[in-house]
Amino acid sequence: MIQENLLSGLTYDSLPTNPTQVQVNGTPASTGLSYIYLRTVDEDGDPAWRTYTILIVGEPTYF
């Protein structure tokens, strides 16, 4: 992981069973936009980057 900007209440960690994978946990304290910027390397050593965006829009509506 290169950088993260998560809303208050959200955290990220590597999976204990596979440190090459990341998970986001928690309950966001507000609505808004979060992101995680990841870098990886394939079997040949070629790098790749990806930004994952998480949009929190509000609490669910129950009918």
Gaussian input, Z-matrix of N, CA and C with variables (Angstrom, degrees):
# hf/3-21g

backbone

0 1
 N
 C     1     B1
 C     2     B2     1     A1
 N     3     B3     2     A2     1     D1
 C     4     B4     3     A3     2     D2
 C     5     B5     4     A4     3     D3
 N     6     B6     5     A5     4     D4
 C     7     B7     6     A6     5     D5
 C     8     B8     7     A7     6     D6
 N     9     B9     8     A8     7     D7
 C    10    B10     9     A9     8     D8
 C    11    B11    10    A10     9     D9
 N    12    B12    11    A11    10    D10
 C    13    B13    12    A12    11    D11
 C    14    B14    13    A13    12    D12
 N    15    B15    14    A14    13    D13
 C    16    B16    15    A15    14    D14
 C    17    B17    16    A16    15    D15
 N    18    B18    17    A17    16    D16
 C    19    B19    18    A18    17    D17
 C    20    B20    19    A19    18    D18
 N    21    B21    20    A20    19    D19
 C    22    B22    21    A21    20    D20
 C    23    B23    22    A22    21    D21
 N    24    B24    23    A23    22    D22
 C    25    B25    24    A24    23    D23
 C    26    B26    25    A25    24    D24
 N    27    B27    26    A26    25    D25
 C    28    B28    27    A27    26    D26
 C    29    B29    28    A28    27    D27
 N    30    B30    29    A29    28    D28
 C    31    B31    30    A30    29    D29
 C    32    B32    31    A31    30    D30
 N    33    B33    32    A32    31    D31
 C    34    B34    33    A33    32    D32
 C    35    B35    34    A34    33    D33
 N    36    B36    35    A35    34    D34
 C    37    B37    36    A36    35    D35
 C    38    B38    37    A37    36    D36
 N    39    B39    38    A38    37    D37
 C    40    B40    39    A39    38    D38
 C    41    B41    40    A40    39    D39
 N    42    B42    41    A41    40    D40
 C    43    B43    42    A42    41    D41
 C    44    B44    43    A43    42    D42
 N    45    B45    44    A44    43    D43
 C    46    B46    45    A45    44    D44
 C    47    B47    46    A46    45    D45
 N    48    B48    47    A47    46    D46
 C    49    B49    48    A48    47    D47
 C    50    B50    49    A49    48    D48
 N    51    B51    50    A50    49    D49
 C    52    B52    51    A51    50    D50
 C    53    B53    52    A52    51    D51
 N    54    B54    53    A53    52    D52
 C    55    B55    54    A54    53    D53
 C    56    B56    55    A55    54    D54
 N    57    B57    56    A56    55    D55
 C    58    B58    57    A57    56    D56
 C    59    B59    58    A58    57    D57
 N    60    B60    59    A59    58    D58
 C    61    B61    60    A60    59    D59
 C    62    B62    61    A61    60    D60
 N    63    B63    62    A62    61    D61
 C    64    B64    63    A63    62    D62
 C    65    B65    64    A64    63    D63
 N    66    B66    65    A65    64    D64
 C    67    B67    66    A66    65    D65
 C    68    B68    67    A67    66    D66
 N    69    B69    68    A68    67    D67
 C    70    B70    69    A69    68    D68
 C    71    B71    70    A70    69    D69
 N    72    B72    71    A71    70    D70
 C    73    B73    72    A72    71    D71
 C    74    B74    73    A73    72    D72
 N    75    B75    74    A74    73    D73
 C    76    B76    75    A75    74    D74
 C    77    B77    76    A76    75    D75
 N    78    B78    77    A77    76    D76
 C    79    B79    78    A78    77    D77
 C    80    B80    79    A79    78    D78
 N    81    B81    80    A80    79    D79
 C    82    B82    81    A81    80    D80
 C    83    B83    82    A82    81    D81
 N    84    B84    83    A83    82    D82
 C    85    B85    84    A84    83    D83
 C    86    B86    85    A85    84    D84
 N    87    B87    86    A86    85    D85
 C    88    B88    87    A87    86    D86
 C    89    B89    88    A88    87    D87
 N    90    B90    89    A89    88    D88
 C    91    B91    90    A90    89    D89
 C    92    B92    91    A91    90    D90
 N    93    B93    92    A92    91    D91
 C    94    B94    93    A93    92    D92
 C    95    B95    94    A94    93    D93
 N    96    B96    95    A95    94    D94
 C    97    B97    96    A96    95    D95
 C    98    B98    97    A97    96    D96
 N    99    B99    98    A98    97    D97
 C   100   B100    99    A99    98    D98
 C   101   B101   100   A100    99    D99
 N   102   B102   101   A101   100   D100
 C   103   B103   102   A102   101   D101
 C   104   B104   103   A103   102   D102
 N   105   B105   104   A104   103   D103
 C   106   B106   105   A105   104   D104
 C   107   B107   106   A106   105   D105
 N   108   B108   107   A107   106   D106
 C   109   B109   108   A108   107   D107
 C   110   B110   109   A109   108   D108
 N   111   B111   110   A110   109   D109
 C   112   B112   111   A111   110   D110
 C   113   B113   112   A112   111   D111
 N   114   B114   113   A113   112   D112
 C   115   B115   114   A114   113   D113
 C   116   B116   115   A115   114   D114
 N   117   B117   116   A116   115   D115
 C   118   B118   117   A117   116   D116
 C   119   B119   118   A118   117   D117
 N   120   B120   119   A119   118   D118
 C   121   B121   120   A120   119   D119
 C   122   B122   121   A121   120   D120
 N   123   B123   122   A122   121   D121
 C   124   B124   123   A123   122   D122
 C   125   B125   124   A124   123   D123
 N   126   B126   125   A125   124   D124
 C   127   B127   126   A126   125   D125
 C   128   B128   127   A127   126   D126
 N   129   B129   128   A128   127   D127
 C   130   B130   129   A129   128   D128
 C   131   B131   130   A130   129   D129
 N   132   B132   131   A131   130   D130
 C   133   B133   132   A132   131   D131
 C   134   B134   133   A133   132   D132
 N   135   B135   134   A134   133   D133
 C   136   B136   135   A135   134   D134
 C   137   B137   136   A136   135   D135
 N   138   B138   137   A137   136   D136
 C   139   B139   138   A138   137   D137
 C   140   B140   139   A139   138   D138
 N   141   B141   140   A140   139   D139
 C   142   B142   141   A141   140   D140
 C   143   B143   142   A142   141   D141
 N   144   B144   143   A143   142   D142
 C   145   B145   144   A144   143   D143
 C   146   B146   145   A145   144   D144
 N   147   B147   146   A146   145   D145
 C   148   B148   147   A147   146   D146
 C   149   B149   148   A148   147   D147
 N   150   B150   149   A149   148   D148
 C   151   B151   150   A150   149   D149
 C   152   B152   151   A151   150   D150
 N   153   B153   152   A152   151   D151
 C   154   B154   153   A153   152   D152
 C   155   B155   154   A154   153   D153
 N   156   B156   155   A155   154   D154
 C   157   B157   156   A156   155   D155
 C   158   B158   157   A157   156   D156
 N   159   B159   158   A158   157   D157
 C   160   B160   159   A159   158   D158
 C   161   B161   160   A160   159   D159
 N   162   B162   161   A161   160   D160
 C   163   B163   162   A162   161   D161
 C   164   B164   163   A163   162   D162
 N   165   B165   164   A164   163   D163
 C   166   B166   165   A165   164   D164
 C   167   B167   166   A166   165   D165
 N   168   B168   167   A167   166   D166
 C   169   B169   168   A168   167   D167
 C   170   B170   169   A169   168   D168
 N   171   B171   170   A170   169   D169
 C   172   B172   171   A171   170   D170
 C   173   B173   172   A172   171   D171
 N   174   B174   173   A173   172   D172
 C   175   B175   174   A174   173   D173
 C   176   B176   175   A175   174   D174
 N   177   B177   176   A176   175   D175
 C   178   B178   177   A177   176   D176
 C   179   B179   178   A178   177   D177
 N   180   B180   179   A179   178   D178
 C   181   B181   180   A180   179   D179
 C   182   B182   181   A181   180   D180
 N   183   B183   182   A182   181   D181
 C   184   B184   183   A183   182   D182
 C   185   B185   184   A184   183   D183
 N   186   B186   185   A185   184   D184
 C   187   B187   186   A186   185   D185
 C   188   B188   187   A187   186   D186

   B1=1.4260
   B2=1.5143
   B3=1.3168
   B4=1.4541
   B5=1.5204
   B6=1.3281
   B7=1.4559
   B8=1.5156
   B9=1.3289
   B10=1.4537
   B11=1.5160
   B12=1.3047
   B13=1.4534
   B14=1.5207
   B15=1.3230
   B16=1.4606
   B17=1.5228
   B18=1.3281
   B19=1.4539
   B20=1.5231
   B21=1.3171
   B22=1.4572
   B23=1.5257
   B24=1.3197
   B25=1.4584
   B26=1.5144
   B27=1.3412
   B28=1.4625
   B29=1.5211
   B30=1.3211
   B31=1.4607
   B32=1.5181
   B33=1.3125
   B34=1.4606
   B35=1.5172
   B36=1.3071
   B37=1.4607
   B38=1.5087
   B39=1.3243
   B40=1.4590
   B41=1.5220
   B42=1.3242
   B43=1.4596
   B44=1.5192
   B45=1.3347
   B46=1.4624
   B47=1.5257
   B48=1.3306
   B49=1.4602
   B50=1.5199
   B51=1.3426
   B52=1.4607
   B53=1.5263
   B54=1.3344
   B55=1.4631
   B56=1.5234
   B57=1.3293
   B58=1.4635
   B59=1.5266
   B60=1.3381
   B61=1.4623
   B62=1.5280
   B63=1.3353
   B64=1.4597
   B65=1.5232
   B66=1.3317
   B67=1.4561
   B68=1.5269
   B69=1.3290
   B70=1.4603
   B71=1.5187
   B72=1.3338
   B73=1.4636
   B74=1.5191
   B75=1.3175
   B76=1.4510
   B77=1.5075
   B78=1.3158
   B79=1.4591
   B80=1.5155
   B81=1.3121
   B82=1.4626
   B83=1.5280
   B84=1.3293
   B85=1.4603
   B86=1.5244
   B87=1.3261
   B88=1.4631
   B89=1.5226
   B90=1.3130
   B91=1.4561
   B92=1.5212
   B93=1.3129
   B94=1.4572
   B95=1.5113
   B96=1.3081
   B97=1.4542
   B98=1.5224
   B99=1.3169
   B100=1.4619
   B101=1.5140
   B102=1.3258
   B103=1.4575
   B104=1.5192
   B105=1.3241
   B106=1.4642
   B107=1.5194
   B108=1.3157
   B109=1.4598
   B110=1.5222
   B111=1.3339
   B112=1.4616
   B113=1.5189
   B114=1.3157
   B115=1.4643
   B116=1.5171
   B117=1.3225
   B118=1.4565
   B119=1.5179
   B120=1.3030
   B121=1.4613
   B122=1.5231
   B123=1.3380
   B124=1.4628
   B125=1.5248
   B126=1.3264
   B127=1.4666
   B128=1.5230
   B129=1.3375
   B130=1.4648
   B131=1.5229
   B132=1.3145
   B133=1.4542
   B134=1.5181
   B135=1.3383
   B136=1.4626
   B137=1.5300
   B138=1.3423
   B139=1.4623
   B140=1.5279
   B141=1.3119
   B142=1.4662
   B143=1.5241
   B144=1.3285
   B145=1.4562
   B146=1.5112
   B147=1.3161
   B148=1.4629
   B149=1.5243
   B150=1.3213
   B151=1.4564
   B152=1.5229
   B153=1.3199
   B154=1.4587
   B155=1.5242
   B156=1.3103
   B157=1.4552
   B158=1.5252
   B159=1.3216
   B160=1.4626
   B161=1.5249
   B162=1.3196
   B163=1.4588
   B164=1.5252
   B165=1.3175
   B166=1.4580
   B167=1.5276
   B168=1.3331
   B169=1.4639
   B170=1.5247
   B171=1.2958
   B172=1.4627
   B173=1.5069
   B174=1.3093
   B175=1.4562
   B176=1.5227
   B177=1.3241
   B178=1.4660
   B179=1.5269
   B180=1.3050
   B181=1.4617
   B182=1.5233
   B183=1.3175
   B184=1.4620
   B185=1.5201
   B186=1.3052
   B187=1.4687
   B188=1.5024
   A1=108.36
   A2=115.23
   A3=120.04
   A4=111.18
   A5=116.45
   A6=120.19
   A7=109.62
   A8=116.01
   A9=121.01
   A10=109.18
   A11=114.82
   A12=122.62
   A13=105.93
   A14=115.65
   A15=121.10
   A16=110.46
   A17=115.79
   A18=120.83
   A19=109.84
   A20=115.71
   A21=121.20
   A22=109.32
   A23=116.38
   A24=121.95
   A25=113.89
   A26=117.36
   A27=121.41
   A28=109.85
   A29=116.02
   A30=121.85
   A31=108.97
   A32=116.02
   A33=120.88
   A34=108.13
   A35=115.82
   A36=122.86
   A37=108.78
   A38=115.76
   A39=120.64
   A40=108.11
   A41=116.30
   A42=120.00
   A43=109.52
   A44=118.50
   A45=120.50
   A46=112.54
   A47=116.58
   A48=120.33
   A49=112.73
   A50=117.27
   A51=121.27
   A52=108.89
   A53=117.78
   A54=120.94
   A55=114.35
   A56=118.10
   A57=120.09
   A58=111.56
   A59=117.56
   A60=121.72
   A61=109.82
   A62=115.53
   A63=121.89
   A64=108.91
   A65=116.29
   A66=120.30
   A67=109.16
   A68=115.71
   A69=122.50
   A70=107.28
   A71=116.59
   A72=122.36
   A73=110.19
   A74=115.53
   A75=121.08
   A76=113.64
   A77=113.78
   A78=122.81
   A79=107.34
   A80=118.02
   A81=119.45
   A82=111.20
   A83=116.09
   A84=121.63
   A85=112.36
   A86=117.01
   A87=120.16
   A88=109.51
   A89=115.38
   A90=120.21
   A91=108.76
   A92=116.40
   A93=119.73
   A94=111.89
   A95=114.28
   A96=122.98
   A97=110.24
   A98=116.49
   A99=123.23
   A100=108.23
   A101=116.45
   A102=118.59
   A103=110.75
   A104=114.24
   A105=123.30
   A106=106.47
   A107=116.86
   A108=122.73
   A109=107.35
   A110=116.81
   A111=122.27
   A112=111.49
   A113=115.16
   A114=122.43
   A115=107.21
   A116=115.73
   A117=120.94
   A118=109.29
   A119=116.62
   A120=122.73
   A121=107.55
   A122=116.46
   A123=119.00
   A124=110.60
   A125=116.36
   A126=121.53
   A127=112.88
   A128=117.00
   A129=121.08
   A130=112.71
   A131=117.22
   A132=121.17
   A133=114.20
   A134=116.93
   A135=120.69
   A136=109.50
   A137=117.36
   A138=119.70
   A139=112.14
   A140=114.99
   A141=122.41
   A142=107.33
   A143=116.13
   A144=122.10
   A145=109.07
   A146=115.76
   A147=119.64
   A148=108.35
   A149=115.37
   A150=121.94
   A151=108.45
   A152=116.23
   A153=122.22
   A154=107.71
   A155=116.10
   A156=122.11
   A157=109.59
   A158=115.71
   A159=122.30
   A160=106.97
   A161=116.94
   A162=122.08
   A163=109.10
   A164=116.51
   A165=122.32
   A166=106.82
   A167=116.35
   A168=120.14
   A169=113.71
   A170=119.31
   A171=121.08
   A172=111.82
   A173=114.22
   A174=120.08
   A175=110.08
   A176=117.19
   A177=119.28
   A178=111.17
   A179=115.52
   A180=121.76
   A181=108.21
   A182=116.68
   A183=121.69
   A184=108.98
   A185=116.19
   A186=121.16
   A187=110.63
   D1=133.62
   D2=-178.85
   D3=-95.70
   D4=-45.98
   D5=-176.67
   D6=-155.18
   D7=155.03
   D8=175.73
   D9=-145.39
   D10=152.41
   D11=173.93
   D12=-143.47
   D13=89.56
   D14=-175.73
   D15=-105.52
   D16=145.82
   D17=175.19
   D18=-61.97
   D19=154.21
   D20=176.31
   D21=-55.55
   D22=134.65
   D23=-178.62
   D24=100.64
   D25=-16.49
   D26=177.81
   D27=-102.55
   D28=142.31
   D29=176.04
   D30=-134.18
   D31=162.31
   D32=174.59
   D33=-129.33
   D34=149.44
   D35=177.33
   D36=-152.08
   D37=156.52
   D38=169.66
   D39=-74.32
   D40=147.92
   D41=177.20
   D42=-68.54
   D43=134.71
   D44=179.32
   D45=-61.32
   D46=-32.45
   D47=-178.03
   D48=-84.28
   D49=-16.10
   D50=179.71
   D51=-153.39
   D52=93.34
   D53=-175.35
   D54=-65.06
   D55=-6.87
   D56=177.00
   D57=-85.68
   D58=-4.33
   D59=179.02
   D60=-112.59
   D61=149.94
   D62=-177.16
   D63=-121.73
   D64=144.77
   D65=174.89
   D66=-129.16
   D67=149.05
   D68=175.85
   D69=-107.70
   D70=132.22
   D71=-177.30
   D72=-129.50
   D73=162.77
   D74=171.06
   D75=113.20
   D76=-178.68
   D77=177.38
   D78=-121.82
   D79=118.75
   D80=-178.14
   D81=-65.53
   D82=142.35
   D83=-179.18
   D84=-82.13
   D85=-12.59
   D86=-178.24
   D87=-155.72
   D88=172.08
   D89=173.42
   D90=-81.71
   D91=160.28
   D92=178.33
   D93=148.65
   D94=-167.21
   D95=-174.81
   D96=-114.99
   D97=133.93
   D98=174.93
   D99=-126.09
   D100=157.77
   D101=173.82
   D102=-149.42
   D103=157.11
   D104=173.16
   D105=-130.67
   D106=131.14
   D107=-179.87
   D108=-110.73
   D109=115.19
   D110=-174.46
   D111=-113.79
   D112=149.49
   D113=173.91
   D114=-126.41
   D115=139.89
   D116=177.61
   D117=-137.66
   D118=169.22
   D119=178.32
   D120=-132.47
   D121=133.01
   D122=179.32
   D123=-83.65
   D124=-176.35
   D125=-175.93
   D126=-60.30
   D127=-28.91
   D128=179.60
   D129=-86.85
   D130=-2.44
   D131=-178.87
   D132=89.09
   D133=7.59
   D134=178.69
   D135=-77.86
   D136=129.82
   D137=-179.05
   D138=-82.22
   D139=155.46
   D140=173.71
   D141=-144.80
   D142=146.71
   D143=179.96
   D144=-126.01
   D145=150.59
   D146=177.46
   D147=-153.17
   D148=139.80
   D149=173.31
   D150=-106.49
   D151=127.21
   D152=175.99
   D153=-107.02
   D154=126.23
   D155=-177.76
   D156=-107.88
   D157=135.23
   D158=178.18
   D159=-120.12
   D160=118.35
   D161=179.08
   D162=-106.53
   D163=119.19
   D164=176.87
   D165=-100.28
   D166=117.33
   D167=-173.59
   D168=-105.50
   D169=-10.22
   D170=178.32
   D171=140.03
   D172=179.11
   D173=-179.46
   D174=-74.67
   D175=151.34
   D176=178.13
   D177=-66.08
   D178=150.57
   D179=176.88
   D180=-99.33
   D181=127.88
   D182=179.67
   D183=-107.15
   D184=137.13
   D185=179.82
   D186=-107.97

